[in-house]
């Protein structure tokens, strides 16, 4: 049996998106970024980060925002 992949913290999400803690917490509170609470800390599965990122990209494309390729 292999080692399970770790879940991510809010700090990990901040580093990935290069945004502030409040930005990540707002995304969680609004339900746009899934998370769960483990003790006093929020945990985020890597696939939830990717889902959130895909939704951001789709939203930007729908609004006609220019993105980087």
PyMOL Python script that loads the backbone (N, CA, C, O; Angstrom):
from pymol import cmd

cmd.read_pdbstr("""\
ATOM      1  N   UNK A   1       0.852  -1.175   0.000  1.00  0.00           N
ATOM      2  CA  UNK A   1       0.000   0.000   0.000  1.00  0.00           C
ATOM      3  C   UNK A   1       0.897   1.237   0.000  1.00  0.00           C
ATOM      4  O   UNK A   1       1.802   1.347   0.827  1.00  0.00           O
ATOM      5  N   UNK A   2       0.649   2.170  -0.926  1.00  0.00           N
ATOM      6  CA  UNK A   2       1.464   3.373  -1.042  1.00  0.00           C
ATOM      7  C   UNK A   2       1.049   4.436  -0.044  1.00  0.00           C
ATOM      8  O   UNK A   2       0.017   4.340   0.619  1.00  0.00           O
ATOM      9  N   UNK A   3       1.885   5.443   0.037  1.00  0.00           N
ATOM     10  CA  UNK A   3       1.594   6.568   0.924  1.00  0.00           C
ATOM     11  C   UNK A   3       0.575   7.471   0.239  1.00  0.00           C
ATOM     12  O   UNK A   3       0.719   7.794  -0.941  1.00  0.00           O
ATOM     13  N   UNK A   4      -0.440   7.872   0.968  1.00  0.00           N
ATOM     14  CA  UNK A   4      -1.454   8.760   0.423  1.00  0.00           C
ATOM     15  C   UNK A   4      -0.870  10.149   0.197  1.00  0.00           C
ATOM     16  O   UNK A   4      -0.033  10.621   0.966  1.00  0.00           O
ATOM     17  N   UNK A   5      -1.325  10.789  -0.865  1.00  0.00           N
ATOM     18  CA  UNK A   5      -0.835  12.136  -1.139  1.00  0.00           C
ATOM     19  C   UNK A   5      -1.375  13.087  -0.080  1.00  0.00           C
ATOM     20  O   UNK A   5      -2.533  12.998   0.329  1.00  0.00           O
ATOM     21  N   UNK A   6      -0.512  13.994   0.353  1.00  0.00           N
ATOM     22  CA  UNK A   6      -0.890  14.942   1.393  1.00  0.00           C
ATOM     23  C   UNK A   6      -1.964  15.897   0.911  1.00  0.00           C
ATOM     24  O   UNK A   6      -2.086  16.180  -0.281  1.00  0.00           O
ATOM     25  N   UNK A   7      -2.726  16.378   1.849  1.00  0.00           N
ATOM     26  CA  UNK A   7      -3.627  17.473   1.560  1.00  0.00           C
ATOM     27  C   UNK A   7      -2.849  18.768   1.707  1.00  0.00           C
ATOM     28  O   UNK A   7      -1.758  18.787   2.278  1.00  0.00           O
ATOM     29  N   UNK A   8      -3.409  19.839   1.196  1.00  0.00           N
ATOM     30  CA  UNK A   8      -2.734  21.128   1.218  1.00  0.00           C
ATOM     31  C   UNK A   8      -3.328  22.028   2.290  1.00  0.00           C
ATOM     32  O   UNK A   8      -4.474  21.857   2.705  1.00  0.00           O
ATOM     33  N   UNK A   9      -2.540  22.973   2.719  1.00  0.00           N
ATOM     34  CA  UNK A   9      -2.999  23.960   3.691  1.00  0.00           C
ATOM     35  C   UNK A   9      -3.377  25.253   2.968  1.00  0.00           C
ATOM     36  O   UNK A   9      -3.156  25.389   1.764  1.00  0.00           O
ATOM     37  N   UNK A  10      -3.940  26.184   3.705  1.00  0.00           N
ATOM     38  CA  UNK A  10      -4.236  27.496   3.144  1.00  0.00           C
ATOM     39  C   UNK A  10      -2.942  28.153   2.666  1.00  0.00           C
ATOM     40  O   UNK A  10      -2.924  28.806   1.623  1.00  0.00           O
ATOM     41  N   UNK A  11      -1.878  27.984   3.415  1.00  0.00           N
ATOM     42  CA  UNK A  11      -0.592  28.560   3.014  1.00  0.00           C
ATOM     43  C   UNK A  11      -0.107  27.972   1.693  1.00  0.00           C
ATOM     44  O   UNK A  11       0.438  28.691   0.855  1.00  0.00           O
ATOM     45  N   UNK A  12      -0.304  26.669   1.505  1.00  0.00           N
ATOM     46  CA  UNK A  12       0.075  26.038   0.235  1.00  0.00           C
ATOM     47  C   UNK A  12      -0.722  26.654  -0.920  1.00  0.00           C
ATOM     48  O   UNK A  12      -0.168  26.942  -1.980  1.00  0.00           O
ATOM     49  N   UNK A  13      -2.018  26.851  -0.704  1.00  0.00           N
ATOM     50  CA  UNK A  13      -2.862  27.463  -1.731  1.00  0.00           C
ATOM     51  C   UNK A  13      -2.422  28.897  -2.013  1.00  0.00           C
ATOM     52  O   UNK A  13      -2.401  29.326  -3.167  1.00  0.00           O
ATOM     53  N   UNK A  14      -2.072  29.636  -0.964  1.00  0.00           N
ATOM     54  CA  UNK A  14      -1.568  31.006  -1.126  1.00  0.00           C
ATOM     55  C   UNK A  14      -0.326  31.016  -2.006  1.00  0.00           C
ATOM     56  O   UNK A  14      -0.203  31.848  -2.904  1.00  0.00           O
ATOM     57  N   UNK A  15       0.582  30.102  -1.751  1.00  0.00           N
ATOM     58  CA  UNK A  15       1.820  30.019  -2.523  1.00  0.00           C
ATOM     59  C   UNK A  15       1.550  29.616  -3.969  1.00  0.00           C
ATOM     60  O   UNK A  15       2.170  30.152  -4.887  1.00  0.00           O
ATOM     61  N   UNK A  16       0.641  28.685  -4.176  1.00  0.00           N
ATOM     62  CA  UNK A  16       0.331  28.219  -5.530  1.00  0.00           C
ATOM     63  C   UNK A  16      -0.237  29.353  -6.381  1.00  0.00           C
ATOM     64  O   UNK A  16       0.194  29.574  -7.513  1.00  0.00           O
ATOM     65  N   UNK A  17      -1.216  30.068  -5.813  1.00  0.00           N
ATOM     66  CA  UNK A  17      -1.876  31.141  -6.564  1.00  0.00           C
ATOM     67  C   UNK A  17      -1.179  32.494  -6.412  1.00  0.00           C
ATOM     68  O   UNK A  17      -1.509  33.446  -7.119  1.00  0.00           O
ATOM     69  N   UNK A  18      -0.230  32.578  -5.502  1.00  0.00           N
ATOM     70  CA  UNK A  18       0.488  33.825  -5.213  1.00  0.00           C
ATOM     71  C   UNK A  18      -0.498  34.943  -4.854  1.00  0.00           C
ATOM     72  O   UNK A  18      -0.474  36.033  -5.426  1.00  0.00           O
ATOM     73  N   UNK A  19      -1.357  34.631  -3.892  1.00  0.00           N
ATOM     74  CA  UNK A  19      -2.348  35.578  -3.381  1.00  0.00           C
ATOM     75  C   UNK A  19      -2.303  35.593  -1.859  1.00  0.00           C
ATOM     76  O   UNK A  19      -1.594  34.799  -1.240  1.00  0.00           O
ATOM     77  N   UNK A  20      -3.063  36.497  -1.268  1.00  0.00           N
ATOM     78  CA  UNK A  20      -3.078  36.630   0.186  1.00  0.00           C
ATOM     79  C   UNK A  20      -3.950  35.554   0.843  1.00  0.00           C
ATOM     80  O   UNK A  20      -4.750  34.880   0.195  1.00  0.00           O
ATOM     81  N   UNK A  21      -3.761  35.430   2.135  1.00  0.00           N
ATOM     82  CA  UNK A  21      -4.578  34.499   2.920  1.00  0.00           C
ATOM     83  C   UNK A  21      -6.050  34.865   2.830  1.00  0.00           C
ATOM     84  O   UNK A  21      -6.905  33.988   2.700  1.00  0.00           O
ATOM     85  N   UNK A  22      -6.351  36.160   2.900  1.00  0.00           N
ATOM     86  CA  UNK A  22      -7.758  36.581   2.857  1.00  0.00           C
ATOM     87  C   UNK A  22      -8.416  36.217   1.524  1.00  0.00           C
ATOM     88  O   UNK A  22      -9.610  35.918   1.489  1.00  0.00           O
ATOM     89  N   UNK A  23      -7.657  36.240   0.436  1.00  0.00           N
ATOM     90  CA  UNK A  23      -8.210  35.851  -0.866  1.00  0.00           C
ATOM     91  C   UNK A  23      -8.592  34.380  -0.867  1.00  0.00           C
ATOM     92  O   UNK A  23      -9.663  34.019  -1.354  1.00  0.00           O
ATOM     93  N   UNK A  24      -7.732  33.532  -0.330  1.00  0.00           N
ATOM     94  CA  UNK A  24      -8.025  32.097  -0.254  1.00  0.00           C
ATOM     95  C   UNK A  24      -9.202  31.850   0.680  1.00  0.00           C
ATOM     96  O   UNK A  24     -10.094  31.066   0.357  1.00  0.00           O
ATOM     97  N   UNK A  25      -9.214  32.506   1.824  1.00  0.00           N
ATOM     98  CA  UNK A  25     -10.319  32.311   2.770  1.00  0.00           C
ATOM     99  C   UNK A  25     -11.657  32.767   2.189  1.00  0.00           C
ATOM    100  O   UNK A  25     -12.687  32.144   2.447  1.00  0.00           O
ATOM    101  N   UNK A  26     -11.649  33.851   1.406  1.00  0.00           N
ATOM    102  CA  UNK A  26     -12.883  34.304   0.750  1.00  0.00           C
ATOM    103  C   UNK A  26     -13.375  33.270  -0.259  1.00  0.00           C
ATOM    104  O   UNK A  26     -14.576  33.016  -0.359  1.00  0.00           O
ATOM    105  N   UNK A  27     -12.452  32.679  -0.998  1.00  0.00           N
ATOM    106  CA  UNK A  27     -12.822  31.647  -1.973  1.00  0.00           C
ATOM    107  C   UNK A  27     -13.416  30.432  -1.265  1.00  0.00           C
ATOM    108  O   UNK A  27     -14.366  29.827  -1.762  1.00  0.00           O
ATOM    109  N   UNK A  28     -12.866  30.075  -0.114  1.00  0.00           N
ATOM    110  CA  UNK A  28     -13.397  28.952   0.666  1.00  0.00           C
ATOM    111  C   UNK A  28     -14.771  29.308   1.223  1.00  0.00           C
ATOM    112  O   UNK A  28     -15.713  28.522   1.113  1.00  0.00           O
ATOM    113  N   UNK A  29     -14.884  30.483   1.817  1.00  0.00           N
ATOM    114  CA  UNK A  29     -16.149  30.896   2.429  1.00  0.00           C
ATOM    115  C   UNK A  29     -17.273  30.985   1.398  1.00  0.00           C
ATOM    116  O   UNK A  29     -18.422  30.664   1.699  1.00  0.00           O
ATOM    117  N   UNK A  30     -16.940  31.420   0.185  1.00  0.00           N
ATOM    118  CA  UNK A  30     -17.951  31.546  -0.865  1.00  0.00           C
ATOM    119  C   UNK A  30     -18.326  30.196  -1.468  1.00  0.00           C
ATOM    120  O   UNK A  30     -19.311  30.092  -2.199  1.00  0.00           O
ATOM    121  N   UNK A  31     -17.541  29.160  -1.163  1.00  0.00           N
ATOM    122  CA  UNK A  31     -17.814  27.834  -1.708  1.00  0.00           C
ATOM    123  C   UNK A  31     -17.141  27.581  -3.050  1.00  0.00           C
ATOM    124  O   UNK A  31     -17.302  26.506  -3.629  1.00  0.00           O
ATOM    125  N   UNK A  32     -16.397  28.547  -3.546  1.00  0.00           N
ATOM    126  CA  UNK A  32     -15.714  28.385  -4.830  1.00  0.00           C
ATOM    127  C   UNK A  32     -14.523  27.438  -4.725  1.00  0.00           C
ATOM    128  O   UNK A  32     -14.204  26.730  -5.680  1.00  0.00           O
ATOM    129  N   UNK A  33     -13.868  27.425  -3.573  1.00  0.00           N
ATOM    130  CA  UNK A  33     -12.744  26.522  -3.314  1.00  0.00           C
ATOM    131  C   UNK A  33     -13.156  25.587  -2.189  1.00  0.00           C
ATOM    132  O   UNK A  33     -13.421  26.026  -1.070  1.00  0.00           O
ATOM    133  N   UNK A  34     -13.207  24.302  -2.489  1.00  0.00           N
ATOM    134  CA  UNK A  34     -13.594  23.309  -1.483  1.00  0.00           C
ATOM    135  C   UNK A  34     -12.491  23.140  -0.446  1.00  0.00           C
ATOM    136  O   UNK A  34     -11.305  23.266  -0.751  1.00  0.00           O
ATOM    137  N   UNK A  35     -12.904  22.855   0.779  1.00  0.00           N
ATOM    138  CA  UNK A  35     -11.956  22.548   1.845  1.00  0.00           C
ATOM    139  C   UNK A  35     -12.710  21.815   2.951  1.00  0.00           C
ATOM    140  O   UNK A  35     -13.938  21.733   2.940  1.00  0.00           O
ATOM    141  N   UNK A  36     -11.963  21.296   3.882  1.00  0.00           N
ATOM    142  CA  UNK A  36     -12.568  20.721   5.083  1.00  0.00           C
ATOM    143  C   UNK A  36     -11.709  21.094   6.269  1.00  0.00           C
ATOM    144  O   UNK A  36     -10.538  21.446   6.128  1.00  0.00           O
ATOM    145  N   UNK A  37     -12.306  21.011   7.425  1.00  0.00           N
ATOM    146  CA  UNK A  37     -11.614  21.395   8.635  1.00  0.00           C
ATOM    147  C   UNK A  37     -11.089  20.147   9.339  1.00  0.00           C
ATOM    148  O   UNK A  37     -11.817  19.172   9.529  1.00  0.00           O
ATOM    149  N   UNK A  38      -9.825  20.195   9.719  1.00  0.00           N
ATOM    150  CA  UNK A  38      -9.198  19.128  10.487  1.00  0.00           C
ATOM    151  C   UNK A  38      -8.636  19.782  11.735  1.00  0.00           C
ATOM    152  O   UNK A  38      -7.608  20.458  11.683  1.00  0.00           O
ATOM    153  N   UNK A  39      -9.308  19.581  12.849  1.00  0.00           N
ATOM    154  CA  UNK A  39      -8.946  20.309  14.066  1.00  0.00           C
ATOM    155  C   UNK A  39      -9.263  21.779  13.858  1.00  0.00           C
ATOM    156  O   UNK A  39     -10.401  22.135  13.554  1.00  0.00           O
ATOM    157  N   UNK A  40      -8.276  22.622  14.017  1.00  0.00           N
ATOM    158  CA  UNK A  40      -8.465  24.064  13.836  1.00  0.00           C
ATOM    159  C   UNK A  40      -8.002  24.542  12.467  1.00  0.00           C
ATOM    160  O   UNK A  40      -8.060  25.738  12.183  1.00  0.00           O
ATOM    161  N   UNK A  41      -7.546  23.631  11.616  1.00  0.00           N
ATOM    162  CA  UNK A  41      -6.981  24.024  10.326  1.00  0.00           C
ATOM    163  C   UNK A  41      -7.837  23.554   9.160  1.00  0.00           C
ATOM    164  O   UNK A  41      -8.516  22.529   9.234  1.00  0.00           O
ATOM    165  N   UNK A  42      -7.788  24.328   8.085  1.00  0.00           N
ATOM    166  CA  UNK A  42      -8.448  23.975   6.837  1.00  0.00           C
ATOM    167  C   UNK A  42      -7.495  23.137   5.997  1.00  0.00           C
ATOM    168  O   UNK A  42      -6.293  23.400   5.965  1.00  0.00           O
ATOM    169  N   UNK A  43      -8.025  22.144   5.328  1.00  0.00           N
ATOM    170  CA  UNK A  43      -7.257  21.297   4.422  1.00  0.00           C
ATOM    171  C   UNK A  43      -7.934  21.314   3.053  1.00  0.00           C
ATOM    172  O   UNK A  43      -9.159  21.384   2.946  1.00  0.00           O
ATOM    173  N   UNK A  44      -7.111  21.249   2.018  1.00  0.00           N
ATOM    174  CA  UNK A  44      -7.603  21.321   0.650  1.00  0.00           C
ATOM    175  C   UNK A  44      -6.956  20.194  -0.143  1.00  0.00           C
ATOM    176  O   UNK A  44      -5.734  20.044  -0.128  1.00  0.00           O
ATOM    177  N   UNK A  45      -7.761  19.410  -0.827  1.00  0.00           N
ATOM    178  CA  UNK A  45      -7.222  18.345  -1.667  1.00  0.00           C
ATOM    179  C   UNK A  45      -6.623  18.968  -2.925  1.00  0.00           C
ATOM    180  O   UNK A  45      -7.161  19.946  -3.444  1.00  0.00           O
ATOM    181  N   UNK A  46      -5.519  18.416  -3.420  1.00  0.00           N
ATOM    182  CA  UNK A  46      -4.903  18.976  -4.629  1.00  0.00           C
ATOM    183  C   UNK A  46      -5.869  19.086  -5.806  1.00  0.00           C
ATOM    184  O   UNK A  46      -5.812  20.053  -6.566  1.00  0.00           O
ATOM    185  N   UNK A  47      -6.755  18.103  -5.962  1.00  0.00           N
ATOM    186  CA  UNK A  47      -7.702  18.160  -7.088  1.00  0.00           C
ATOM    187  C   UNK A  47      -8.691  19.319  -6.940  1.00  0.00           C
ATOM    188  O   UNK A  47      -9.191  19.838  -7.938  1.00  0.00           O
ATOM    189  N   UNK A  48      -8.973  19.727  -5.695  1.00  0.00           N
ATOM    190  CA  UNK A  48      -9.862  20.879  -5.486  1.00  0.00           C
ATOM    191  C   UNK A  48      -9.179  22.174  -5.916  1.00  0.00           C
ATOM    192  O   UNK A  48      -9.830  23.085  -6.427  1.00  0.00           O
ATOM    193  N   UNK A  49      -7.864  22.253  -5.709  1.00  0.00           N
ATOM    194  CA  UNK A  49      -7.095  23.417  -6.186  1.00  0.00           C
ATOM    195  C   UNK A  49      -7.200  23.492  -7.710  1.00  0.00           C
ATOM    196  O   UNK A  49      -7.441  24.561  -8.272  1.00  0.00           O
ATOM    197  N   UNK A  50      -7.018  22.349  -8.371  1.00  0.00           N
ATOM    198  CA  UNK A  50      -7.062  22.318  -9.833  1.00  0.00           C
ATOM    199  C   UNK A  50      -8.458  22.618 -10.366  1.00  0.00           C
ATOM    200  O   UNK A  50      -8.596  23.295 -11.386  1.00  0.00           O
ATOM    201  N   UNK A  51      -9.493  22.126  -9.693  1.00  0.00           N
ATOM    202  CA  UNK A  51     -10.873  22.440 -10.086  1.00  0.00           C
ATOM    203  C   UNK A  51     -11.132  23.944  -9.979  1.00  0.00           C
ATOM    204  O   UNK A  51     -11.705  24.550 -10.885  1.00  0.00           O
ATOM    205  N   UNK A  52     -10.709  24.534  -8.872  1.00  0.00           N
ATOM    206  CA  UNK A  52     -10.877  25.972  -8.657  1.00  0.00           C
ATOM    207  C   UNK A  52     -10.139  26.759  -9.736  1.00  0.00           C
ATOM    208  O   UNK A  52     -10.671  27.728 -10.276  1.00  0.00           O
ATOM    209  N   UNK A  53      -8.924  26.344 -10.043  1.00  0.00           N
ATOM    210  CA  UNK A  53      -8.141  27.026 -11.076  1.00  0.00           C
ATOM    211  C   UNK A  53      -8.837  26.920 -12.438  1.00  0.00           C
ATOM    212  O   UNK A  53      -8.889  27.899 -13.183  1.00  0.00           O
ATOM    213  N   UNK A  54      -9.367  25.749 -12.765  1.00  0.00           N
ATOM    214  CA  UNK A  54     -10.085  25.568 -14.030  1.00  0.00           C
ATOM    215  C   UNK A  54     -11.297  26.480 -14.114  1.00  0.00           C
ATOM    216  O   UNK A  54     -11.583  27.049 -15.167  1.00  0.00           O
ATOM    217  N   UNK A  55     -12.010  26.617 -13.001  1.00  0.00           N
ATOM    218  CA  UNK A  55     -13.179  27.504 -12.967  1.00  0.00           C
ATOM    219  C   UNK A  55     -12.765  28.964 -13.148  1.00  0.00           C
ATOM    220  O   UNK A  55     -13.465  29.729 -13.812  1.00  0.00           O
ATOM    221  N   UNK A  56     -11.638  29.353 -12.562  1.00  0.00           N
ATOM    222  CA  UNK A  56     -11.138  30.720 -12.741  1.00  0.00           C
ATOM    223  C   UNK A  56     -10.802  30.980 -14.201  1.00  0.00           C
ATOM    224  O   UNK A  56     -11.123  32.039 -14.740  1.00  0.00           O
ATOM    225  N   UNK A  57     -10.159  30.015 -14.837  1.00  0.00           N
ATOM    226  CA  UNK A  57      -9.774  30.158 -16.242  1.00  0.00           C
ATOM    227  C   UNK A  57     -11.015  30.228 -17.120  1.00  0.00           C
ATOM    228  O   UNK A  57     -11.099  31.076 -18.008  1.00  0.00           O
ATOM    229  N   UNK A  58     -11.979  29.345 -16.880  1.00  0.00           N
ATOM    230  CA  UNK A  58     -13.211  29.342 -17.670  1.00  0.00           C
ATOM    231  C   UNK A  58     -13.962  30.651 -17.508  1.00  0.00           C
ATOM    232  O   UNK A  58     -14.500  31.187 -18.476  1.00  0.00           O
ATOM    233  N   UNK A  59     -13.999  31.164 -16.292  1.00  0.00           N
ATOM    234  CA  UNK A  59     -14.676  32.439 -16.023  1.00  0.00           C
ATOM    235  C   UNK A  59     -13.985  33.577 -16.761  1.00  0.00           C
ATOM    236  O   UNK A  59     -14.649  34.434 -17.343  1.00  0.00           O
ATOM    237  N   UNK A  60     -12.662  33.590 -16.741  1.00  0.00           N
ATOM    238  CA  UNK A  60     -11.899  34.629 -17.423  1.00  0.00           C
ATOM    239  C   UNK A  60     -12.119  34.560 -18.934  1.00  0.00           C
ATOM    240  O   UNK A  60     -12.245  35.589 -19.598  1.00  0.00           O
ATOM    241  N   UNK A  61     -12.163  33.351 -19.463  1.00  0.00           N
ATOM    242  CA  UNK A  61     -12.389  33.177 -20.904  1.00  0.00           C
ATOM    243  C   UNK A  61     -13.794  33.613 -21.295  1.00  0.00           C
ATOM    244  O   UNK A  61     -13.989  34.205 -22.356  1.00  0.00           O
ATOM    245  N   UNK A  62     -14.776  33.323 -20.441  1.00  0.00           N
ATOM    246  CA  UNK A  62     -16.156  33.710 -20.718  1.00  0.00           C
ATOM    247  C   UNK A  62     -16.322  35.231 -20.702  1.00  0.00           C
ATOM    248  O   UNK A  62     -17.144  35.783 -21.433  1.00  0.00           O
ATOM    249  N   UNK A  63     -15.535  35.895 -19.867  1.00  0.00           N
ATOM    250  CA  UNK A  63     -15.590  37.350 -19.775  1.00  0.00           C
ATOM    251  C   UNK A  63     -14.734  38.019 -20.841  1.00  0.00           C
ATOM    252  O   UNK A  63     -14.734  39.243 -20.973  1.00  0.00           O
ATOM    253  N   UNK A  64     -14.008  37.213 -21.597  1.00  0.00           N
ATOM    254  CA  UNK A  64     -13.153  37.768 -22.635  1.00  0.00           C
ATOM    255  C   UNK A  64     -11.855  38.315 -22.143  1.00  0.00           C
ATOM    256  O   UNK A  64     -11.185  39.063 -22.856  1.00  0.00           O
ATOM    257  N   UNK A  65     -11.471  37.952 -20.912  1.00  0.00           N
ATOM    258  CA  UNK A  65     -10.196  38.411 -20.363  1.00  0.00           C
ATOM    259  C   UNK A  65      -9.055  37.761 -21.124  1.00  0.00           C
ATOM    260  O   UNK A  65      -9.133  36.600 -21.527  1.00  0.00           O
ATOM    261  N   UNK A  66      -8.003  38.527 -21.311  1.00  0.00           N
ATOM    262  CA  UNK A  66      -6.825  37.964 -21.951  1.00  0.00           C
ATOM    263  C   UNK A  66      -6.031  37.203 -20.920  1.00  0.00           C
ATOM    264  O   UNK A  66      -5.840  37.666 -19.796  1.00  0.00           O
ATOM    265  N   UNK A  67      -5.575  36.039 -21.306  1.00  0.00           N
ATOM    266  CA  UNK A  67      -4.776  35.239 -20.401  1.00  0.00           C
ATOM    267  C   UNK A  67      -3.429  34.948 -21.002  1.00  0.00           C
ATOM    268  O   UNK A  67      -3.152  35.296 -22.149  1.00  0.00           O
ATOM    269  N   UNK A  68      -2.609  34.315 -20.229  1.00  0.00           N
ATOM    270  CA  UNK A  68      -1.291  33.924 -20.687  1.00  0.00           C
ATOM    271  C   UNK A  68      -1.357  32.487 -21.123  1.00  0.00           C
ATOM    272  O   UNK A  68      -1.996  31.661 -20.473  1.00  0.00           O
ATOM    273  N   UNK A  69      -0.718  32.193 -22.189  1.00  0.00           N
ATOM    274  CA  UNK A  69      -0.688  30.832 -22.712  1.00  0.00           C
ATOM    275  C   UNK A  69       0.526  30.121 -22.186  1.00  0.00           C
ATOM    276  O   UNK A  69       0.744  28.953 -22.506  1.00  0.00           O
TER     277      UNK A  69
END
""", "prot")
cmd.dss("prot")
cmd.show_as("cartoon", "prot")
cmd.util.cbc("prot")
cmd.orient("prot")
